[in-house]
Amino acid sequence: MRSDVIVYFDYLCPYAWRGAELAELVTGQTGLIFEWRLFSLVQSNSTEPDYQIWNDRVDDTDPSGNRGLLPFLASLAARRQGRDAEDAFRLTLQRARFKDHATYGLQDIMKAAEACGLAADRFRHDLDDPELRTQLAQEHHQAACANVFGTPTFRFKDTGDTAYLRLRELPHDAAEAVELFGRHRSLLSDYPYLETVKRPRNGSN
């Protein structure tokens, strides 16, 4: 299935949500197709040598979704209903979390699934499939092998250029989003030796 840009993301990350909103604006204006892949920051940052988030027990009431595990599994369950279904679910869930302050407990995840039209019985059945944990482990390890360290990380498939992109706030409109994304891409391709550009921070997001 065609995709132009791979995005590695974590449901717990507000920057990944802003990256998703940026991609949504860019898609509408350019037709670029984004493919979303899972990367657990909790797993990546763990100092426990034997820790594996995909082996954690799920508590349906945990507002963090077991440190992101439940929304990851839900995303993979939605994927089984097609890429469009997965994309709609992912963005609905991210918006619910970071715009409406919802949780990643099972109740809010089921609300997001219903809101974007997923087949509820199939979704709930797939959510309980242990194979999803294997898929999550594989996807995370693939990202780690690609040296992903933060989210969102964008990889342009035609050039292989890959970079973490962190936005403090969203562009004002679609035109600004397209310009920003185009300049980001050009910066990577025109200056392959450029490694880091980072503004000083005042302690806020």
MDTraj code that builds the backbone (N, CA, C; nanometers):
import mdtraj as md
import numpy as np

residues = "MET ARG SER ASP VAL ILE VAL TYR PHE ASP TYR LEU CYS PRO TYR ALA TRP ARG GLY ALA GLU LEU ALA GLU LEU VAL THR GLY GLN THR GLY LEU ILE PHE GLU TRP ARG LEU PHE SER LEU VAL GLN SER ASN SER THR GLU PRO ASP TYR GLN ILE TRP ASN ASP ARG VAL ASP ASP THR ASP PRO SER GLY ASN ARG GLY LEU LEU PRO PHE LEU ALA SER LEU ALA ALA ARG ARG GLN GLY ARG ASP ALA GLU ASP ALA PHE ARG LEU THR LEU GLN ARG ALA ARG PHE LYS ASP HIS ALA THR TYR GLY LEU GLN ASP ILE MET LYS ALA ALA GLU ALA CYS GLY LEU ALA ALA ASP ARG PHE ARG HIS ASP LEU ASP ASP PRO GLU LEU ARG THR GLN LEU ALA GLN GLU HIS HIS GLN ALA ALA CYS ALA ASN VAL PHE GLY THR PRO THR PHE ARG PHE LYS ASP THR GLY ASP THR ALA TYR LEU ARG LEU ARG GLU LEU PRO HIS ASP ALA ALA GLU ALA VAL GLU LEU PHE GLY ARG HIS ARG SER LEU LEU SER ASP TYR PRO TYR LEU GLU THR VAL LYS ARG PRO ARG ASN GLY SER ASN".split()
xyz = np.array([
    [0.0849, -0.1201, 0.0000],
    [0.0000, 0.0000, 0.0000],
    [0.0881, 0.1246, 0.0000],
    [0.0550, 0.2191, -0.0871],
    [0.1392, 0.3368, -0.1038],
    [0.1418, 0.4251, 0.0215],
    [0.2597, 0.4763, 0.0509],
    [0.2751, 0.5828, 0.1492],
    [0.3960, 0.6654, 0.1105],
    [0.3908, 0.7938, 0.1408],
    [0.4993, 0.8856, 0.1058],
    [0.5869, 0.9199, 0.2251],
    [0.5255, 0.9250, 0.3414],
    [0.5960, 0.9657, 0.4631],
    [0.5580, 0.8699, 0.5753],
    [0.6579, 0.8157, 0.6420],
    [0.6349, 0.7345, 0.7615],
    [0.6513, 0.8240, 0.8839],
    [0.5576, 0.8126, 0.9769],
    [0.5658, 0.8907, 1.1007],
    [0.5670, 0.7946, 1.2195],
    [0.6705, 0.8041, 1.3011],
    [0.6785, 0.7266, 1.4237],
    [0.6199, 0.8126, 1.5358],
    [0.5273, 0.7541, 1.6125],
    [0.4576, 0.8369, 1.7114],
    [0.4247, 0.7562, 1.8366],
    [0.3944, 0.8309, 1.9430],
    [0.3521, 0.7746, 2.0707],
    [0.2264, 0.8494, 2.1135],
    [0.1248, 0.7752, 2.1532],
    [-0.0020, 0.8376, 2.1937],
    [0.0119, 0.9261, 2.3166],
    [0.1145, 0.9056, 2.3980],
    [0.1314, 0.9858, 2.5185],
    [0.1940, 1.1216, 2.4914],
    [0.2449, 1.1422, 2.3709],
    [0.3260, 1.2594, 2.3407],
    [0.2442, 1.3733, 2.2788],
    [0.2385, 1.4894, 2.3424],
    [0.1642, 1.6015, 2.2834],
    [0.2266, 1.6507, 2.1530],
    [0.3576, 1.6359, 2.1384],
    [0.4210, 1.6773, 2.0136],
    [0.3803, 1.5854, 1.8990],
    [0.3576, 1.4586, 1.9307],
    [0.3092, 1.3661, 1.8287],
    [0.1686, 1.4041, 1.7843],
    [0.0867, 1.4517, 1.8784],
    [-0.0463, 1.4994, 1.8393],
    [-0.0343, 1.6212, 1.7464],
    [0.0511, 1.7168, 1.7819],
    [0.0674, 1.8338, 1.6949],
    [0.1214, 1.7922, 1.5582],
    [0.2121, 1.6945, 1.5566],
    [0.2609, 1.6419, 1.4297],
    [0.1491, 1.5798, 1.3479],
    [0.0560, 1.5133, 1.4161],
    [-0.0582, 1.4534, 1.3468],
    [-0.1493, 1.5598, 1.2867],
    [-0.1705, 1.6692, 1.3606],
    [-0.2528, 1.7782, 1.3073],
    [-0.1823, 1.8441, 1.1877],
    [-0.0505, 1.8579, 1.1963],
    [0.0261, 1.9118, 1.0836],
    [0.0100, 1.8218, 0.9614],
    [0.0253, 1.6919, 0.9809],
    [0.0121, 1.5973, 0.8694],
    [-0.1275, 1.6019, 0.8100],
    [-0.2290, 1.6177, 0.8931],
    [-0.3667, 1.6244, 0.8445],
    [-0.3866, 1.7460, 0.7544],
    [-0.3312, 1.8597, 0.7931],
    [-0.3408, 1.9796, 0.7097],
    [-0.2642, 1.9625, 0.5793],
    [-0.1458, 1.9035, 0.5875],
    [-0.0630, 1.8843, 0.4680],
    [-0.1283, 1.7864, 0.3720],
    [-0.1849, 1.6794, 0.4248],
    [-0.2521, 1.5809, 0.3402],
    [-0.3641, 1.6444, 0.2599],
    [-0.4438, 1.7257, 0.3263],
    [-0.5564, 1.7887, 0.2587],
    [-0.5155, 1.8810, 0.1460],
    [-0.3956, 1.9370, 0.1544],
    [-0.3504, 2.0336, 0.0544],
    [-0.2615, 1.9710, -0.0524],
    [-0.1904, 1.8646, -0.0202],
    [-0.0890, 1.8108, -0.1119],
    [-0.1174, 1.6694, -0.1601],
    [-0.2020, 1.5964, -0.0887],
    [-0.2272, 1.4577, -0.1257],
    [-0.1204, 1.3607, -0.0778],
    [-0.0222, 1.4081, -0.0022],
    [0.0781, 1.3180, 0.0535],
    [0.0101, 1.2154, 0.1448],
    [0.0578, 1.0923, 0.1392],
    [0.0011, 0.9860, 0.2212],
    [0.0985, 0.9535, 0.3342],
    [0.0493, 0.9635, 0.4562],
    [0.1303, 0.9379, 0.5752],
    [0.0975, 0.7995, 0.6306],
    [0.2000, 0.7281, 0.6681],
    [0.1860, 0.5968, 0.7318],
    [0.2348, 0.6084, 0.8750],
    [0.1514, 0.5664, 0.9703],
    [0.1801, 0.5883, 1.1119],
    [0.2278, 0.4598, 1.1767],
    [0.3423, 0.4672, 1.2435],
    [0.4011, 0.3512, 1.3085],
    [0.4256, 0.3793, 1.4561],
    [0.4145, 0.2760, 1.5365],
    [0.4156, 0.2901, 1.6814],
    [0.5574, 0.2872, 1.7379],
    [0.5822, 0.3771, 1.8313],
    [0.7108, 0.3820, 1.9016],
    [0.6837, 0.4244, 2.0451],
    [0.7162, 0.3380, 2.1405],
    [0.6873, 0.3652, 2.2808],
    [0.8021, 0.4409, 2.3464],
    [0.7761, 0.5633, 2.3880],
    [0.8752, 0.6405, 2.4609],
    [0.9023, 0.5794, 2.5982],
    [0.7990, 0.5226, 2.6592],
    [0.8173, 0.4564, 2.7887],
    [0.9162, 0.3416, 2.7754],
    [0.8980, 0.2616, 2.6727],
    [0.9906, 0.1501, 2.6499],
    [1.1304, 0.2010, 2.6186],
    [1.1378, 0.2999, 2.5323],
    [1.2677, 0.3523, 2.4900],
    [1.3457, 0.4126, 2.6058],
    [1.2746, 0.4773, 2.6981],
    [1.3406, 0.5469, 2.8082],
    [1.3554, 0.4623, 2.9343],
    [1.3072, 0.3392, 2.9287],
    [1.3134, 0.2531, 3.0476],
    [1.4579, 0.2208, 3.0839],
    [1.4855, 0.2234, 3.2130],
    [1.6182, 0.1858, 3.2624],
    [1.6193, 0.0424, 3.3153],
    [1.5047, -0.0254, 3.3056],
    [1.4950, -0.1647, 3.3489],
    [1.5338, -0.2542, 3.2317],
    [1.6404, -0.3294, 3.2406],
    [1.6904, -0.4042, 3.1247],
    [1.5934, -0.5073, 3.0696],
    [1.5057, -0.5611, 3.1533],
    [1.4136, -0.6656, 3.1070],
    [1.2722, -0.6149, 3.0842],
    [1.2526, -0.4832, 3.0938],
    [1.1170, -0.4303, 3.0796],
    [1.0706, -0.4360, 2.9348],
    [0.9459, -0.4798, 2.9150],
    [0.8829, -0.4820, 2.7826],
    [0.7383, -0.4391, 2.7989],
    [0.7047, -0.3218, 2.7507],
    [0.5712, -0.2668, 2.7734],
    [0.4633, -0.3561, 2.7148],
    [0.4946, -0.4250, 2.6047],
    [0.3945, -0.5100, 2.5391],
    [0.3590, -0.6324, 2.6228],
    [0.4318, -0.6579, 2.7298],
    [0.3981, -0.7681, 2.8210],
    [0.3261, -0.7211, 2.9463],
    [0.3005, -0.5910, 2.9572],
    [0.2308, -0.5391, 3.0744],
    [0.0860, -0.5875, 3.0775],
    [0.0308, -0.5939, 3.1975],
    [-0.1113, -0.6237, 3.2136],
    [-0.1921, -0.4967, 3.1881],
    [-0.3054, -0.5107, 3.1218],
    [-0.3892, -0.3955, 3.0921],
    [-0.4921, -0.3744, 3.2022],
    [-0.4941, -0.2532, 3.2551],
    [-0.5970, -0.2098, 3.3495],
    [-0.6894, -0.1159, 3.2722],
    [-0.8136, -0.1588, 3.2510],
    [-0.9074, -0.0833, 3.1669],
    [-0.9359, 0.0567, 3.2197],
    [-0.9115, 0.0794, 3.3486],
    [-0.9455, 0.2087, 3.4086],
    [-0.8267, 0.3029, 3.4206],
    [-0.7082, 0.2573, 3.3872],
    [-0.5882, 0.3404, 3.3994],
    [-0.5978, 0.4576, 3.3013],
    [-0.5952, 0.5826, 3.3486],
    [-0.6118, 0.6967, 3.2578],
    [-0.4996, 0.7114, 3.1557],
    [-0.3830, 0.6523, 3.1840],
    [-0.2726, 0.6583, 3.0869],
    [-0.2775, 0.5436, 2.9871],
    [-0.3774, 0.4555, 3.0030],
    [-0.3829, 0.3395, 2.9152],
    [-0.2640, 0.2483, 2.9356],
    [-0.2247, 0.2326, 3.0642],
    [-0.1048, 0.1539, 3.0973],
    [0.0177, 0.2084, 3.0269],
    [0.0407, 0.3392, 3.0484],
    [0.1576, 0.4082, 2.9934],
    [0.1617, 0.3997, 2.8404],
    [0.0429, 0.4019, 2.7812],
    [0.0333, 0.4034, 2.6356],
    [0.0076, 0.2691, 2.5722],
    [0.0126, 0.1612, 2.6499],
    [-0.0067, 0.0281, 2.5920],
    [-0.1456, 0.0116, 2.5312],
    [-0.2493, 0.0484, 2.6054],
    [-0.3855, 0.0261, 2.5568],
    [-0.4144, 0.1027, 2.4273],
    [-0.3809, 0.2322, 2.4169],
    [-0.4052, 0.2988, 2.2884],
    [-0.3222, 0.2408, 2.1741],
    [-0.2013, 0.1920, 2.2033],
    [-0.1232, 0.1250, 2.0995],
    [-0.1973, 0.0016, 2.0479],
    [-0.2441, -0.0830, 2.1392],
    [-0.3164, -0.2033, 2.0985],
    [-0.4452, -0.1672, 2.0251],
    [-0.5129, -0.0618, 2.0722],
    [-0.6356, -0.0177, 2.0066],
    [-0.6074, 0.0312, 1.8652],
    [-0.4949, 0.0983, 1.8463],
    [-0.4580, 0.1466, 1.7135],
    [-0.4375, 0.0297, 1.6168],
    [-0.3737, -0.0764, 1.6667],
    [-0.3514, -0.1939, 1.5827],
    [-0.4826, -0.2663, 1.5537],
    [-0.5742, -0.2660, 1.6498],
    [-0.7061, -0.3247, 1.6256],
    [-0.7815, -0.2454, 1.5191],
    [-0.7728, -0.1123, 1.5261],
    [-0.8377, -0.0282, 1.4250],
    [-0.7760, -0.0500, 1.2872],
    [-0.6464, -0.0749, 1.2825],
    [-0.5764, -0.0972, 1.1555],
    [-0.6362, -0.2148, 1.0785],
    [-0.6877, -0.3118, 1.1492],
    [-0.7470, -0.4289, 1.0846],
    [-0.8739, -0.3946, 1.0073],
    [-0.9267, -0.2755, 1.0300],
    [-1.0432, -0.2302, 0.9549],
    [-1.0047, -0.1360, 0.8410],
    [-0.8734, -0.1283, 0.8120],
    [-0.8266, -0.0496, 0.6986],
    [-0.7496, 0.0736, 0.7422],
    [-0.6674, 0.1246, 0.6506],
    [-0.5842, 0.2406, 0.6826],
    [-0.6688, 0.3627, 0.7160],
    [-0.7752, 0.3863, 0.6409],
    [-0.8593, 0.5026, 0.6691],
    [-0.9192, 0.4933, 0.8083],
    [-0.9621, 0.3728, 0.8459],
    [-1.0193, 0.3530, 0.9794],
    [-0.9139, 0.3779, 1.0869],
    [-0.7944, 0.3266, 1.0631],
    [-0.6863, 0.3476, 1.1589],
    [-0.6533, 0.4952, 1.1740],
    [-0.6423, 0.5667, 1.0616],
    [-0.6080, 0.7083, 1.0670],
    [-0.7150, 0.7890, 1.1389],
    [-0.8419, 0.7591, 1.1089],
    [-0.9512, 0.8312, 1.1734],
    [-0.9513, 0.8053, 1.3240],
    [-0.9298, 0.6802, 1.3615],
    [-0.9282, 0.6456, 1.5044],
    [-0.8118, 0.7128, 1.5750],
    [-0.6932, 0.7059, 1.5148],
    [-0.5743, 0.7644, 1.5774],
    [-0.5941, 0.9126, 1.6047],
    [-0.6384, 0.9863, 1.5044],
    [-0.6522, 1.1302, 1.5219],
    [-0.7660, 1.1633, 1.6185],
    [-0.8744, 1.0877, 1.6135],
    [-0.9848, 1.1081, 1.7073],
    [-0.9379, 1.0882, 1.8502],
    [-0.8590, 0.9830, 1.8725],
    [-0.8102, 0.9537, 2.0072],
    [-0.7099, 1.0582, 2.0540],
    [-0.6207, 1.1017, 1.9659],
    [-0.5243, 1.2055, 2.0029],
    [-0.5943, 1.3366, 2.0363],
    [-0.6930, 1.3739, 1.9566],
    [-0.7666, 1.4985, 1.9832],
    [-0.8434, 1.4891, 2.1146],
    [-0.9031, 1.3741, 2.1392],
    [-0.9765, 1.3571, 2.2639],
    [-0.8839, 1.3765, 2.3839],
    [-0.7625, 1.3266, 2.3717],
    [-0.6665, 1.3362, 2.4818],
    [-0.6143, 1.4781, 2.5009],
    [-0.5685, 1.5397, 2.3920],
    [-0.4933, 1.6645, 2.4059],
    [-0.5766, 1.7904, 2.3831],
    [-0.6946, 1.7766, 2.3288],
    [-0.7834, 1.8920, 2.3159],
    [-0.8953, 1.8884, 2.4197],
    [-0.9492, 1.7681, 2.4444],
    [-1.0652, 1.7553, 2.5326],
    [-1.0306, 1.6941, 2.6677],
    [-0.9027, 1.6609, 2.6886],
    [-0.8531, 1.6103, 2.8172],
    [-0.9190, 1.4784, 2.8577],
    [-0.9510, 1.3950, 2.7599],
    [-1.0007, 1.2607, 2.7879],
    [-0.8854, 1.1729, 2.8350],
    [-0.9181, 1.0539, 2.8817],
    [-0.8158, 0.9595, 2.9266],
    [-0.7934, 0.8550, 2.8174],
    [-0.6994, 0.7663, 2.8448],
    [-0.6798, 0.6503, 2.7574],
    [-0.7333, 0.5235, 2.8245],
    [-0.8310, 0.5398, 2.9141],
    [-0.9012, 0.4243, 2.9677],
    [-0.9892, 0.3618, 2.8607],
    [-1.0323, 0.2397, 2.8849],
    [-1.1086, 0.1664, 2.7831],
    [-1.2365, 0.2386, 2.7432],
    [-1.3024, 0.3025, 2.8376],
    [-1.4279, 0.3704, 2.8069],
    [-1.4071, 0.4807, 2.7033],
    [-1.3032, 0.5616, 2.7199],
    [-1.2769, 0.6687, 2.6237],
    [-1.2264, 0.6138, 2.4907],
    [-1.1534, 0.5043, 2.4941],
    [-1.1092, 0.4417, 2.3693],
    [-1.2285, 0.3895, 2.2906],
    [-1.3252, 0.3299, 2.3586],
    [-1.4450, 0.2813, 2.2893],
    [-1.5278, 0.3980, 2.2353],
    [-1.5296, 0.5085, 2.3063],
    [-1.5988, 0.6278, 2.2560],
    [-1.5341, 0.6777, 2.1273],
    [-1.4019, 0.6769, 2.1232],
    [-1.3317, 0.7202, 2.0026],
    [-1.3592, 0.6257, 1.8870],
    [-1.3613, 0.4965, 1.9143],
    [-1.3906, 0.3981, 1.8099],
    [-1.5302, 0.4197, 1.7538],
    [-1.6264, 0.4462, 1.8413],
    [-1.7637, 0.4715, 1.7967],
    [-1.7732, 0.6013, 1.7177],
    [-1.7013, 0.7039, 1.7634],
    [-1.7086, 0.8352, 1.6989],
    [-1.6583, 0.8325, 1.5550],
    [-1.5619, 0.7461, 1.5262],
    [-1.5091, 0.7427, 1.3895],
    [-1.5626, 0.6250, 1.3099],
    [-1.6673, 0.5594, 1.3613],
    [-1.7411, 0.4627, 1.2806],
    [-1.6814, 0.3248, 1.2694],
    [-1.5957, 0.2853, 1.3635],
    [-1.5423, 0.1497, 1.3600],
    [-1.6518, 0.0491, 1.3941],
    [-1.6399, -0.0705, 1.3388],
    [-1.7298, -0.1803, 1.3746],
    [-1.6966, -0.2226, 1.5176],
    [-1.7848, -0.1904, 1.6116],
    [-1.7522, -0.2003, 1.7534],
    [-1.7239, -0.3434, 1.7978],
    [-1.8077, -0.4390, 1.7559],
    [-1.7872, -0.5775, 1.7991],
    [-1.6549, -0.6314, 1.7475],
    [-1.6235, -0.6028, 1.6219],
    [-1.4965, -0.6493, 1.5656],
    [-1.3797, -0.5818, 1.6362],
    [-1.3919, -0.4526, 1.6610],
    [-1.2856, -0.3781, 1.7276],
    [-1.2567, -0.4365, 1.8654],
    [-1.3601, -0.4612, 1.9421],
    [-1.3416, -0.5144, 2.0784],
    [-1.2815, -0.6546, 2.0728],
    [-1.3270, -0.7357, 1.9772],
    [-1.2715, -0.8703, 1.9617],
    [-1.1231, -0.8640, 1.9260],
    [-1.0880, -0.7786, 1.8297],
    [-0.9485, -0.7671, 1.7876],
    [-0.8611, -0.7102, 1.8980],
    [-0.9173, -0.6229, 1.9792],
    [-0.8406, -0.5608, 2.0871],
    [-0.7892, -0.6648, 2.1865],
    [-0.8591, -0.7772, 2.1982],
    [-0.8195, -0.8831, 2.2910],
    [-0.7239, -0.9844, 2.2295],
    [-0.6883, -0.9665, 2.1029],
    [-0.6016, -1.0619, 2.0338],
    [-0.4569, -1.0430, 2.0808],
    [-0.3950, -1.1455, 2.1391],
    [-0.2566, -1.1306, 2.1879],
    [-0.1559, -1.1037, 2.0762],
    [-0.1931, -1.1310, 1.9518],
    [-0.1023, -1.1053, 1.8403],
    [-0.0709, -0.9566, 1.8272],
    [-0.1606, -0.8718, 1.8758],
    [-0.1348, -0.7273, 1.8702],
    [-0.0111, -0.6892, 1.9500],
    [0.0146, -0.7586, 2.0582],
    [0.1328, -0.7304, 2.1400],
    [0.2607, -0.7633, 2.0631],
    [0.2554, -0.8720, 1.9869],
    [0.3696, -0.9075, 1.9025],
    [0.3923, -0.8017, 1.7962],
    [0.2841, -0.7541, 1.7358],
    [0.2953, -0.6488, 1.6346],
    [0.3548, -0.5219, 1.6937],
    [0.3106, -0.4855, 1.8138],
    [0.3640, -0.3665, 1.8801],
    [0.5137, -0.3817, 1.9045],
    [0.5554, -0.4965, 1.9540],
    [0.6977, -0.5206, 1.9793],
    [0.7784, -0.5083, 1.8510],
    [0.7277, -0.5672, 1.7432],
    [0.7987, -0.5624, 1.6156],
    [0.8089, -0.4192, 1.5635],
    [0.6991, -0.3450, 1.5729],
    [0.6983, -0.2090, 1.5211],
    [0.7922, -0.1194, 1.6016],
    [0.7900, -0.1358, 1.7335],
    [0.8802, -0.0567, 1.8171],
    [1.0255, -0.0894, 1.7839],
    [1.0588, -0.2158, 1.7710],
    [1.1970, -0.2547, 1.7440],
    [1.2423, -0.2056, 1.6061],
    [1.1529, -0.2062, 1.5094],
    [1.1877, -0.1536, 1.3770],
    [1.2224, -0.0052, 1.3865],
    [1.1442, 0.0682, 1.4652],
    [1.1731, 0.2105, 1.4848],
    [1.3064, 0.2291, 1.5558],
    [1.3319, 0.1495, 1.6594],
    [1.4579, 0.1604, 1.7322],
    [1.5764, 0.1299, 1.6408],
    [1.5595, 0.0331, 1.5518],
    [1.6669, -0.0006, 1.4569],
    [1.6903, 0.1117, 1.3568],
    [1.5882, 0.1957, 1.3362],
    [1.6022, 0.3124, 1.2491],
    [1.6527, 0.4341, 1.3269],
    [1.6945, 0.4108, 1.4531],
    [1.7509, 0.5146, 1.5407],
    [1.6501, 0.6222, 1.5798],
    [1.5232, 0.5874, 1.5800],
    [1.4214, 0.6801, 1.6301],
    [1.4411, 0.6963, 1.7804],
    [1.4336, 0.8200, 1.8277],
    [1.4513, 0.8460, 1.9709],
    [1.3378, 0.9285, 2.0294],
    [1.2618, 0.9979, 1.9462],
    [1.1543, 1.0833, 1.9942],
    [1.0396, 1.0849, 1.8946],
    [0.9274, 1.1402, 1.9390],
    [0.8106, 1.1468, 1.8517],
    [0.7544, 1.2889, 1.8482],
    [0.7070, 1.3297, 1.7283],
    [0.6994, 1.2525, 1.6046],
    [0.8312, 1.2585, 1.5267],
    [0.8661, 1.1482, 1.4646],
    [0.9786, 1.1430, 1.3716],
    [0.9243, 1.1120, 1.2331],
    [0.9591, 1.1969, 1.1370],
    [0.9104, 1.1834, 0.9998],
    [1.0209, 1.1256, 0.9114],
    [0.9871, 1.0263, 0.8321],
    [1.0816, 0.9678, 0.7365],
    [1.0225, 0.9781, 0.5963],
    [1.0932, 1.0486, 0.5072],
    [1.0485, 1.0652, 0.3693],
    [1.0974, 0.9460, 0.2875],
    [1.0052, 0.8688, 0.2331],
    [1.0413, 0.7414, 0.1722],
    [1.1203, 0.7578, 0.0426],
    [1.1005, 0.8688, -0.0297],
    [1.1704, 0.8838, -0.1572],
    [1.3181, 0.9178, -0.1382],
    [1.3517, 0.9830, -0.0298],
    [1.4913, 1.0220, -0.0060],
    [1.5539, 0.9494, 0.1127],
    [1.4717, 0.8975, 0.2008],
    [1.5229, 0.8369, 0.3235],
    [1.5537, 0.9371, 0.4325],
    [1.5366, 1.0671, 0.4045],
    [1.5617, 1.1694, 0.5066],
    [1.4673, 1.1491, 0.6245],
    [1.5232, 1.1546, 0.7441],
    [1.4465, 1.1268, 0.8651],
    [1.4814, 1.2293, 0.9715],
    [1.3795, 1.2823, 1.0396],
    [1.4078, 1.3797, 1.1451],
    [1.2902, 1.3918, 1.2411],
    [1.3245, 1.4153, 1.3646],
    [1.2283, 1.4484, 1.4705],
    [1.1844, 1.5929, 1.4507],
    [1.0542, 1.6175, 1.4590],
    [0.9997, 1.7525, 1.4403],
    [0.9093, 1.7847, 1.5581],
    [0.9436, 1.8896, 1.6305],
    [0.8707, 1.9240, 1.7530],
    [0.8121, 2.0640, 1.7394],
    [0.6804, 2.0732, 1.7518],
    [0.6101, 2.2012, 1.7404],
    [0.5560, 2.2440, 1.8761],
    [0.5812, 2.3693, 1.9108],
    [0.5265, 2.4248, 2.0345],
    [0.3772, 2.4538, 2.0198],
    [0.3361, 2.4931, 1.8991],
    [0.1958, 2.5180, 1.8697],
    [0.1713, 2.4850, 1.7228],
    [0.0464, 2.4846, 1.6834],
    [0.0115, 2.4458, 1.5469],
    [0.0208, 2.5650, 1.4516],
    [0.0455, 2.5388, 1.3224],
    [0.0397, 2.6476, 1.2241],
    [-0.0986, 2.7131, 1.2245],
    [-0.1029, 2.8364, 1.1775],
    [-0.2287, 2.9113, 1.1814],
    [-0.3315, 2.8585, 1.0834],
    [-0.2865, 2.8047, 0.9705],
    [-0.3801, 2.7549, 0.8708],
    [-0.3098, 2.6520, 0.7831],
    [-0.3858, 2.5965, 0.6870],
    [-0.3325, 2.4905, 0.6011],
    [-0.2166, 2.5393, 0.5152],
    [-0.2267, 2.6612, 0.4651],
    [-0.1205, 2.7142, 0.3797],
    [0.0105, 2.7249, 0.4567],
    [0.0026, 2.7713, 0.5804],
    [0.1228, 2.7814, 0.6627],
    [0.1778, 2.6422, 0.6947],
    [0.0885, 2.5471, 0.7167],
    [0.1317, 2.4094, 0.7447],
    [0.2088, 2.3510, 0.6270],
    [0.1584, 2.3718, 0.5067],
    [0.2258, 2.3204, 0.3868],
    [0.3614, 2.3868, 0.3690],
    [0.3675, 2.5163, 0.3914],
    [0.4955, 2.5875, 0.3792],
    [0.5956, 2.5360, 0.4827],
    [0.5502, 2.5205, 0.6061],
    [0.6375, 2.4698, 0.7117],
    [0.6893, 2.3307, 0.6773],
    [0.6003, 2.2432, 0.6354],
    [0.6394, 2.1054, 0.6068],
    [0.7349, 2.1004, 0.4878],
    [0.7093, 2.1835, 0.3875],
    [0.7975, 2.1885, 0.2715],
    [0.9363, 2.2380, 0.3073],
    [0.9424, 2.3379, 0.3927],
    [1.0734, 2.3904, 0.4345],
    [1.1484, 2.2894, 0.5212],
    [1.0745, 2.2196, 0.6044],
    [1.1365, 2.1144, 0.6857],
    [1.1983, 2.0084, 0.5956],
    [1.1244, 1.9678, 0.4950],
    [1.1743, 1.8656, 0.4029],
    [1.2950, 1.9161, 0.3243],
    [1.2880, 2.0395, 0.2773],
    [1.3995, 2.0964, 0.2013],
    [1.5246, 2.1091, 0.2867],
    [1.5071, 2.1461, 0.4115],
    [1.6210, 2.1596, 0.5022],
    [1.6962, 2.0273, 0.5145],
    [1.6210, 1.9182, 0.5228],
    [1.6834, 1.7868, 0.5362],
    [1.7561, 1.7461, 0.4094],
    [1.6934, 1.7704, 0.2952],
    [1.7526, 1.7242, 0.1695],
    [1.8647, 1.8161, 0.1214],
    [1.8530, 1.9467, 0.1450],
    [1.9531, 2.0416, 0.0956],
    [2.0785, 2.0456, 0.1821],
    [2.0627, 2.0133, 0.3100],
    [2.1759, 2.0211, 0.4025],
    [2.1876, 1.8897, 0.4799],
    [2.2333, 1.7827, 0.4150],
    [2.2373, 1.6512, 0.4797],
    [2.3305, 1.6453, 0.6011],
    [2.4215, 1.7412, 0.6118],
    [2.5131, 1.7439, 0.7255],
    [2.4537, 1.8156, 0.8462],
    [2.3375, 1.8781, 0.8293],
    [2.2726, 1.9470, 0.9403],
    [2.2122, 1.8442, 1.0353],
    [2.2545, 1.8456, 1.1582],
    [2.2101, 1.7438, 1.2535],
    [2.1062, 1.7953, 1.3517],
    [2.1276, 1.9132, 1.4089],
    [2.0365, 1.9619, 1.5124],
    [2.0172, 2.1120, 1.5000],
    [1.8912, 2.1537, 1.5058],
    [1.8570, 2.2949, 1.5238],
    [1.7576, 2.2988, 1.6389],
    [1.7927, 2.3677, 1.7460],
    [1.7063, 2.3672, 1.8637],
    [1.7080, 2.5040, 1.9299],
    [1.5894, 2.5590, 1.9531],
    [1.5796, 2.6886, 2.0206],
    [1.6003, 2.6722, 2.1711],
    [1.6507, 2.7771, 2.2370],
    [1.6522, 2.7748, 2.3835],
    [1.5104, 2.7658, 2.4362],
    [1.4921, 2.6991, 2.5477],
    [1.3582, 2.6799, 2.6049],
    [1.3436, 2.7572, 2.7346],
    [1.2203, 2.7995, 2.7621],
    [1.1929, 2.8708, 2.8866],
    [1.1245, 2.7815, 2.9892],
    [1.1205, 2.6507, 2.9598],
    [1.0606, 2.5568, 3.0539],
    [0.9177, 2.5213, 3.0236],
    [0.8564, 2.5865, 2.9237],
    [0.7181, 2.5543, 2.8859],
    [0.7189, 2.4719, 2.7594],
    [0.5999, 2.4162, 2.7228],
    [0.5880, 2.3412, 2.5983],
    [0.5796, 2.4312, 2.4773],
])
top = md.Topology()
chain = top.add_chain()
for i, resn in enumerate(residues, 1):
    res = top.add_residue(resn, chain, resSeq=i)
    for name in ("N", "CA", "C"):
        top.add_atom(name, md.element.get_by_symbol(name[0]), res)
traj = md.Trajectory(xyz[None], top)
